[in-house]
C-alpha cells in the first residue's frame, strides 16, 4: 500500500514540476500579434514558444488525468481495505 502511495506522490510531484516549467516558459511570451515583414524573427520565436506551450499543456492535461484517476483508485482501494479490516471478527 505504501508503494502505491509513493508512486502517486511521485506522479503528483512530476505534475507540479511541469506546471512550474510551463510558468517559467510562458514568462517570456509576447501576446502581441506580429505580422509585418520586419518582425520575421519575432514571429518565429512566437511560433516556437506557442508550440512548446502546446506540448507542455498536452502533457499536463494527460498527467493531470492520470494523477486524479490514480488517486481516486488508490482512495477507493484504501477505503475498501479499511472496510474489510473492520468487518473481521476479533477472537
Long-range contacts (C-beta under 8 A, 24 or more apart in sequence): 1-77, 1-78, 1-81, 4-74, 4-77, 5-74, 7-70, 8-67, 8-70, 8-71, 8-74, 11-63, 11-66, 11-67, 11-70, 12-67, 12-71, 14-63, 15-60, 15-63, 15-64, 15-67, 18-56, 18-59, 18-60, 18-63, 19-60, 21-56, 22-53, 22-56, 22-57, 22-60, 25-49, 25-52, 25-53, 25-56, 26-53, 29-53
